[in-house]
Amino acid sequence: MNIVIAGKSHIQYAKQISELIASSAQVRGTGIARRTPAYIVSKIENKNAVIALDGDVFAGFCYIEVWGHSKYVAHSGLIVAPEYRGKGLAKAIKTKIFEYSREKYPDAKVFGITTGLPVMKINYELGYKPVTFSELTDDPDFWKGCQTCKNYDVLTRTDHKMCLCTGMLYDPQADAEEKTYDNAVMSRLNKIKQSLFLNKKKA
């Protein structure tokens, strides 16, 4: 299995990706924003997508959306072809695009909204935290993308404060602060252990 940054040679899969995203949502009975082949092509041309291929056979896909003047990025359209499901490919694609977006947009907060428990689990393992919609981007164009979702009326009734989707966010600044705190705590514990060991040795 080859998971790579999508390029122009992968435009041929755009229609298949668009149709698979729509059909998968219909089978699950969950709401999802519709993505046209032209939209998928735009993500591929901007090098904001990851594709998984088994030789020349399409296996999976996910793309990056940029919001709020690059303050936020979202990973959307995560899809795996039926014959490749249940093999950990979704997690591999999600991990690849997470690492790629962190390289391309290092200061951006990474977020997503989903109804899928498997995606929530993957996000959590990557460091995302569940958050309210108020902590996500306020870019109106992002929320316009929900208009084709069958649950859009729920979102509008709550003034974009909640819906059936769960919001999840990875904040690189908070992650850095947490790691700094953890390192400081570990350093202090090591010094205490060393002090106790030396005192015990002297005794």
C-alpha positions as protocol buffer text, in pm:
chain_id: "A"
residue {
  index: 1
  type: MET
  ca { x: 0 y: 0 z: 0 }
}
residue {
  index: 2
  type: ASN
  ca { x: 138 y: 340 z: -100 }
}
residue {
  index: 3
  type: ILE
  ca { x: 11 y: 649 z: 88 }
}
residue {
  index: 4
  type: VAL
  ca { x: 136 y: 970 z: -74 }
}
residue {
  index: 5
  type: ILE
  ca { x: 62 y: 1340 z: -118 }
}
residue {
  index: 6
  type: ALA
  ca { x: -182 y: 1351 z: -408 }
}
residue {
  index: 7
  type: GLY
  ca { x: -62 y: 1512 z: -732 }
}
residue {
  index: 8
  type: LYS
  ca { x: -196 y: 1581 z: -1080 }
}
residue {
  index: 9
  type: SER
  ca { x: -154 y: 1218 z: -1183 }
}
residue {
  index: 10
  type: HIS
  ca { x: -423 y: 1131 z: -927 }
}
residue {
  index: 11
  type: ILE
  ca { x: -692 y: 1360 z: -1067 }
}
residue {
  index: 12
  type: GLN
  ca { x: -827 y: 1057 z: -1253 }
}
residue {
  index: 13
  type: TYR
  ca { x: -965 y: 927 z: -922 }
}
residue {
  index: 14
  type: ALA
  ca { x: -1164 y: 1245 z: -837 }
}
residue {
  index: 15
  type: LYS
  ca { x: -1503 y: 1119 z: -957 }
}
residue {
  index: 16
  type: GLN
  ca { x: -1458 y: 784 z: -783 }
}
residue {
  index: 17
  type: ILE
  ca { x: -1365 y: 961 z: -458 }
}
residue {
  index: 18
  type: SER
  ca { x: -1663 y: 1198 z: -477 }
}
residue {
  index: 19
  type: GLU
  ca { x: -1908 y: 913 z: -541 }
}
residue {
  index: 20
  type: LEU
  ca { x: -1759 y: 696 z: -266 }
}
residue {
  index: 21
  type: ILE
  ca { x: -1786 y: 975 z: -7 }
}
residue {
  index: 22
  type: ALA
  ca { x: -2154 y: 1023 z: -96 }
}
residue {
  index: 23
  type: SER
  ca { x: -2245 y: 654 z: -109 }
}
residue {
  index: 24
  type: SER
  ca { x: -2069 y: 575 z: 220 }
}
residue {
  index: 25
  type: ALA
  ca { x: -2261 y: 850 z: 398 }
}
residue {
  index: 26
  type: GLN
  ca { x: -2587 y: 717 z: 255 }
}
residue {
  index: 27
  type: VAL
  ca { x: -2512 y: 363 z: 374 }
}
residue {
  index: 28
  type: ARG
  ca { x: -2425 y: 484 z: 726 }
}
residue {
  index: 29
  type: GLY
  ca { x: -2729 y: 709 z: 736 }
}
residue {
  index: 30
  type: THR
  ca { x: -2518 y: 997 z: 865 }
}
residue {
  index: 31
  type: GLY
  ca { x: -2498 y: 1352 z: 748 }
}
residue {
  index: 32
  type: ILE
  ca { x: -2197 y: 1459 z: 543 }
}
residue {
  index: 33
  type: ALA
  ca { x: -2121 y: 1757 z: 326 }
}
residue {
  index: 34
  type: ARG
  ca { x: -2124 y: 1660 z: -43 }
}
residue {
  index: 35
  type: ARG
  ca { x: -1796 y: 1704 z: -231 }
}
residue {
  index: 36
  type: THR
  ca { x: -1803 y: 1734 z: -608 }
}
residue {
  index: 37
  type: PRO
  ca { x: -1531 y: 1590 z: -834 }
}
residue {
  index: 38
  type: ALA
  ca { x: -1426 y: 1947 z: -917 }
}
residue {
  index: 39
  type: TYR
  ca { x: -1376 y: 2020 z: -548 }
}
residue {
  index: 40
  type: ILE
  ca { x: -1166 y: 1706 z: -504 }
}
residue {
  index: 41
  type: VAL
  ca { x: -958 y: 1808 z: -808 }
}
residue {
  index: 42
  type: SER
  ca { x: -891 y: 2152 z: -652 }
}
residue {
  index: 43
  type: LYS
  ca { x: -753 y: 1987 z: -338 }
}
residue {
  index: 44
  type: ILE
  ca { x: -528 y: 1759 z: -541 }
}
residue {
  index: 45
  type: GLU
  ca { x: -396 y: 2047 z: -754 }
}
residue {
  index: 46
  type: ASN
  ca { x: -316 y: 2251 z: -442 }
}
residue {
  index: 47
  type: LYS
  ca { x: -130 y: 1955 z: -290 }
}
residue {
  index: 48
  type: ASN
  ca { x: -371 y: 1952 z: 0 }
}
residue {
  index: 49
  type: ALA
  ca { x: -467 y: 1585 z: -17 }
}
residue {
  index: 50
  type: VAL
  ca { x: -337 y: 1239 z: 63 }
}
residue {
  index: 51
  type: ILE
  ca { x: -425 y: 932 z: -143 }
}
residue {
  index: 52
  type: ALA
  ca { x: -371 y: 562 z: -79 }
}
residue {
  index: 53
  type: LEU
  ca { x: -311 y: 333 z: -376 }
}
residue {
  index: 54
  type: ASP
  ca { x: -271 y: -41 z: -409 }
}
residue {
  index: 55
  type: GLY
  ca { x: -72 y: -37 z: -729 }
}
residue {
  index: 56
  type: ASP
  ca { x: -304 y: 161 z: -957 }
}
residue {
  index: 57
  type: VAL
  ca { x: -615 y: 71 z: -757 }
}
residue {
  index: 58
  type: PHE
  ca { x: -770 y: 347 z: -544 }
}
residue {
  index: 59
  type: ALA
  ca { x: -782 y: 253 z: -174 }
}
residue {
  index: 60
  type: GLY
  ca { x: -834 y: 569 z: 30 }
}
residue {
  index: 61
  type: PHE
  ca { x: -828 y: 949 z: 45 }
}
residue {
  index: 62
  type: CYS
  ca { x: -837 y: 1254 z: 274 }
}
residue {
  index: 63
  type: TYR
  ca { x: -783 y: 1625 z: 215 }
}
residue {
  index: 64
  type: ILE
  ca { x: -690 y: 1945 z: 398 }
}
residue {
  index: 65
  type: GLU
  ca { x: -905 y: 2256 z: 420 }
}
residue {
  index: 66
  type: VAL
  ca { x: -755 y: 2587 z: 535 }
}
residue {
  index: 67
  type: TRP
  ca { x: -963 y: 2841 z: 731 }
}
residue {
  index: 68
  type: GLY
  ca { x: -927 y: 3175 z: 906 }
}
residue {
  index: 69
  type: HIS
  ca { x: -618 y: 3291 z: 715 }
}
residue {
  index: 70
  type: SER
  ca { x: -433 y: 2965 z: 791 }
}
residue {
  index: 71
  type: LYS
  ca { x: -508 y: 2983 z: 1165 }
}
residue {
  index: 72
  type: TYR
  ca { x: -706 y: 2662 z: 1135 }
}
residue {
  index: 73
  type: VAL
  ca { x: -684 y: 2354 z: 916 }
}
residue {
  index: 74
  type: ALA
  ca { x: -930 y: 2066 z: 893 }
}
residue {
  index: 75
  type: HIS
  ca { x: -899 y: 1715 z: 757 }
}
residue {
  index: 76
  type: SER
  ca { x: -1208 y: 1620 z: 561 }
}
residue {
  index: 77
  type: GLY
  ca { x: -1340 y: 1360 z: 321 }
}
residue {
  index: 78
  type: LEU
  ca { x: -1161 y: 1067 z: 489 }
}
residue {
  index: 79
  type: ILE
  ca { x: -1270 y: 764 z: 290 }
}
residue {
  index: 80
  type: VAL
  ca { x: -1151 y: 407 z: 240 }
}
residue {
  index: 81
  type: ALA
  ca { x: -1271 y: 184 z: -42 }
}
residue {
  index: 82
  type: PRO
  ca { x: -1494 y: -101 z: 88 }
}
residue {
  index: 83
  type: GLU
  ca { x: -1250 y: -379 z: -1 }
}
residue {
  index: 84
  type: TYR
  ca { x: -973 y: -213 z: 205 }
}
residue {
  index: 85
  type: ARG
  ca { x: -1171 y: -143 z: 522 }
}
residue {
  index: 86
  type: GLY
  ca { x: -1094 y: -306 z: 855 }
}
residue {
  index: 87
  type: LYS
  ca { x: -721 y: -316 z: 787 }
}
residue {
  index: 88
  type: GLY
  ca { x: -607 y: 1 z: 965 }
}
residue {
  index: 89
  type: LEU
  ca { x: -585 y: 204 z: 645 }
}
residue {
  index: 90
  type: ALA
  ca { x: -805 y: 488 z: 771 }
}
residue {
  index: 91
  type: LYS
  ca { x: -572 y: 543 z: 1065 }
}
residue {
  index: 92
  type: ALA
  ca { x: -265 y: 531 z: 838 }
}
residue {
  index: 93
  type: ILE
  ca { x: -418 y: 791 z: 602 }
}
residue {
  index: 94
  type: LYS
  ca { x: -527 y: 1012 z: 891 }
}
residue {
  index: 95
  type: THR
  ca { x: -182 y: 993 z: 1050 }
}
residue {
  index: 96
  type: LYS
  ca { x: -14 y: 1078 z: 719 }
}
residue {
  index: 97
  type: ILE
  ca { x: -230 y: 1384 z: 654 }
}
residue {
  index: 98
  type: PHE
  ca { x: -200 y: 1498 z: 1017 }
}
residue {
  index: 99
  type: GLU
  ca { x: 180 y: 1490 z: 997 }
}
residue {
  index: 100
  type: TYR
  ca { x: 174 y: 1656 z: 655 }
}
residue {
  index: 101
  type: SER
  ca { x: -53 y: 1940 z: 767 }
}
residue {
  index: 102
  type: ARG
  ca { x: 165 y: 1995 z: 1076 }
}
residue {
  index: 103
  type: GLU
  ca { x: 463 y: 2040 z: 842 }
}
residue {
  index: 104
  type: LYS
  ca { x: 279 y: 2262 z: 594 }
}
residue {
  index: 105
  type: TYR
  ca { x: 86 y: 2469 z: 852 }
}
residue {
  index: 106
  type: PRO
  ca { x: 293 y: 2434 z: 1174 }
}
residue {
  index: 107
  type: ASP
  ca { x: 117 y: 2712 z: 1367 }
}
residue {
  index: 108
  type: ALA
  ca { x: -239 y: 2619 z: 1271 }
}
residue {
  index: 109
  type: LYS
  ca { x: -490 y: 2452 z: 1499 }
}
residue {
  index: 110
  type: VAL
  ca { x: -611 y: 2127 z: 1347 }
}
residue {
  index: 111
  type: PHE
  ca { x: -979 y: 2045 z: 1387 }
}
residue {
  index: 112
  type: GLY
  ca { x: -1255 y: 1827 z: 1257 }
}
residue {
  index: 113
  type: ILE
  ca { x: -1623 y: 1752 z: 1305 }
}
residue {
  index: 114
  type: THR
  ca { x: -1749 y: 1398 z: 1272 }
}
residue {
  index: 115
  type: THR
  ca { x: -2026 y: 1158 z: 1369 }
}
residue {
  index: 116
  type: GLY
  ca { x: -1802 y: 852 z: 1330 }
}
residue {
  index: 117
  type: LEU
  ca { x: -1669 y: 685 z: 1645 }
}
residue {
  index: 118
  type: PRO
  ca { x: -1370 y: 526 z: 1462 }
}
residue {
  index: 119
  type: VAL
  ca { x: -1260 y: 871 z: 1339 }
}
residue {
  index: 120
  type: MET
  ca { x: -1304 y: 1016 z: 1690 }
}
residue {
  index: 121
  type: LYS
  ca { x: -1081 y: 741 z: 1827 }
}
residue {
  index: 122
  type: ILE
  ca { x: -812 y: 807 z: 1566 }
}
residue {
  index: 123
  type: ASN
  ca { x: -829 y: 1182 z: 1634 }
}
residue {
  index: 124
  type: TYR
  ca { x: -795 y: 1125 z: 2008 }
}
residue {
  index: 125
  type: GLU
  ca { x: -487 y: 906 z: 1955 }
}
residue {
  index: 126
  type: LEU
  ca { x: -333 y: 1185 z: 1745 }
}
residue {
  index: 127
  type: GLY
  ca { x: -381 y: 1436 z: 2028 }
}
residue {
  index: 128
  type: TYR
  ca { x: -715 y: 1596 z: 1944 }
}
residue {
  index: 129
  type: LYS
  ca { x: -947 y: 1698 z: 2229 }
}
residue {
  index: 130
  type: PRO
  ca { x: -1329 y: 1716 z: 2216 }
}
residue {
  index: 131
  type: VAL
  ca { x: -1437 y: 2083 z: 2211 }
}
residue {
  index: 132
  type: THR
  ca { x: -1746 y: 2295 z: 2164 }
}
residue {
  index: 133
  type: PHE
  ca { x: -1809 y: 2444 z: 1821 }
}
residue {
  index: 134
  type: SER
  ca { x: -1721 y: 2789 z: 1961 }
}
residue {
  index: 135
  type: GLU
  ca { x: -1356 y: 2678 z: 1978 }
}
residue {
  index: 136
  type: LEU
  ca { x: -1349 y: 2593 z: 1608 }
}
residue {
  index: 137
  type: THR
  ca { x: -1308 y: 2835 z: 1321 }
}
residue {
  index: 138
  type: ASP
  ca { x: -1569 y: 3110 z: 1285 }
}
residue {
  index: 139
  type: ASP
  ca { x: -1502 y: 3128 z: 912 }
}
residue {
  index: 140
  type: PRO
  ca { x: -1853 y: 3134 z: 755 }
}
residue {
  index: 141
  type: ASP
  ca { x: -1729 y: 2948 z: 447 }
}
residue {
  index: 142
  type: PHE
  ca { x: -1651 y: 2643 z: 661 }
}
residue {
  index: 143
  type: TRP
  ca { x: -2005 y: 2623 z: 794 }
}
residue {
  index: 144
  type: LYS
  ca { x: -2145 y: 2679 z: 445 }
}
residue {
  index: 145
  type: GLY
  ca { x: -1989 y: 2348 z: 358 }
}
residue {
  index: 146
  type: CYS
  ca { x: -2243 y: 2184 z: 591 }
}
residue {
  index: 147
  type: GLN
  ca { x: -2538 y: 2303 z: 382 }
}
residue {
  index: 148
  type: THR
  ca { x: -2557 y: 1979 z: 186 }
}
residue {
  index: 149
  type: CYS
  ca { x: -2567 y: 1774 z: 509 }
}
residue {
  index: 150
  type: LYS
  ca { x: -2910 y: 1639 z: 600 }
}
residue {
  index: 151
  type: ASN
  ca { x: -2863 y: 1762 z: 959 }
}
residue {
  index: 152
  type: TYR
  ca { x: -2795 y: 2123 z: 857 }
}
residue {
  index: 153
  type: ASP
  ca { x: -3124 y: 2237 z: 1011 }
}
residue {
  index: 154
  type: VAL
  ca { x: -2995 y: 2126 z: 1354 }
}
residue {
  index: 155
  type: LEU
  ca { x: -2686 y: 2342 z: 1309 }
}
residue {
  index: 156
  type: THR
  ca { x: -2886 y: 2648 z: 1207 }
}
residue {
  index: 157
  type: ARG
  ca { x: -3142 y: 2606 z: 1486 }
}
residue {
  index: 158
  type: THR
  ca { x: -2861 y: 2612 z: 1744 }
}
residue {
  index: 159
  type: ASP
  ca { x: -2688 y: 2914 z: 1584 }
}
residue {
  index: 160
  type: HIS
  ca { x: -2386 y: 2697 z: 1490 }
}
residue {
  index: 161
  type: LYS
  ca { x: -2326 y: 2606 z: 1854 }
}
residue {
  index: 162
  type: MET
  ca { x: -2392 y: 2233 z: 1823 }
}
residue {
  index: 163
  type: CYS
  ca { x: -2506 y: 1957 z: 1589 }
}
residue {
  index: 164
  type: LEU
  ca { x: -2495 y: 1578 z: 1567 }
}
residue {
  index: 165
  type: CYS
  ca { x: -2125 y: 1599 z: 1485 }
}
residue {
  index: 166
  type: THR
  ca { x: -1860 y: 1615 z: 1758 }
}
residue {
  index: 167
  type: GLY
  ca { x: -1598 y: 1888 z: 1732 }
}
residue {
  index: 168
  type: MET
  ca { x: -1237 y: 1788 z: 1798 }
}
residue {
  index: 169
  type: LEU
  ca { x: -929 y: 2011 z: 1808 }
}
residue {
  index: 170
  type: TYR
  ca { x: -550 y: 1974 z: 1816 }
}
residue {
  index: 171
  type: ASP
  ca { x: -383 y: 2292 z: 1943 }
}
residue {
  index: 172
  type: PRO
  ca { x: -4 y: 2286 z: 1880 }
}
residue {
  index: 173
  type: GLN
  ca { x: 56 y: 2562 z: 2137 }
}
residue {
  index: 174
  type: ALA
  ca { x: -134 y: 2378 z: 2410 }
}
residue {
  index: 175
  type: ASP
  ca { x: 47 y: 2057 z: 2317 }
}
residue {
  index: 176
  type: ALA
  ca { x: 385 y: 2231 z: 2343 }
}
residue {
  index: 177
  type: GLU
  ca { x: 292 y: 2382 z: 2680 }
}
residue {
  index: 178
  type: GLU
  ca { x: 176 y: 2043 z: 2807 }
}
residue {
  index: 179
  type: LYS
  ca { x: 501 y: 1878 z: 2697 }
}
residue {
  index: 180
  type: THR
  ca { x: 704 y: 2158 z: 2863 }
}
residue {
  index: 181
  type: TYR
  ca { x: 507 y: 2107 z: 3186 }
}
residue {
  index: 182
  type: ASP
  ca { x: 551 y: 1729 z: 3171 }
}
residue {
  index: 183
  type: ASN
  ca { x: 924 y: 1768 z: 3111 }
}
residue {
  index: 184
  type: ALA
  ca { x: 955 y: 2007 z: 3405 }
}
residue {
  index: 185
  type: VAL
  ca { x: 769 y: 1766 z: 3632 }
}
residue {
  index: 186
  type: MET
  ca { x: 986 y: 1472 z: 3522 }
}
residue {
  index: 187
  type: SER
  ca { x: 1303 y: 1678 z: 3570 }
}
residue {
  index: 188
  type: ARG
  ca { x: 1195 y: 1771 z: 3921 }
}
residue {
  index: 189
  type: LEU
  ca { x: 1111 y: 1409 z: 4007 }
}
residue {
  index: 190
  type: ASN
  ca { x: 1451 y: 1295 z: 3880 }
}
residue {
  index: 191
  type: LYS
  ca { x: 1627 y: 1556 z: 4095 }
}
residue {
  index: 192
  type: ILE
  ca { x: 1431 y: 1440 z: 4400 }
}
residue {
  index: 193
  type: LYS
  ca { x: 1521 y: 1077 z: 4328 }
}
residue {
  index: 194
  type: GLN
  ca { x: 1888 y: 1168 z: 4285 }
}
residue {
  index: 195
  type: SER
  ca { x: 1886 y: 1364 z: 4609 }
}
residue {
  index: 196
  type: LEU
  ca { x: 1725 y: 1075 z: 4798 }
}
residue {
  index: 197
  type: PHE
  ca { x: 1973 y: 829 z: 4647 }
}
residue {
  index: 198
  type: LEU
  ca { x: 2274 y: 1044 z: 4743 }
}
residue {
  index: 199
  type: ASN
  ca { x: 2147 y: 1098 z: 5098 }
}
residue {
  index: 200
  type: LYS
  ca { x: 2085 y: 724 z: 5134 }
}
residue {
  index: 201
  type: LYS
  ca { x: 2436 y: 651 z: 5004 }
}
residue {
  index: 202
  type: LYS
  ca { x: 2594 y: 895 z: 5251 }
}
residue {
  index: 203
  type: ALA
  ca { x: 2403 y: 737 z: 5538 }
}
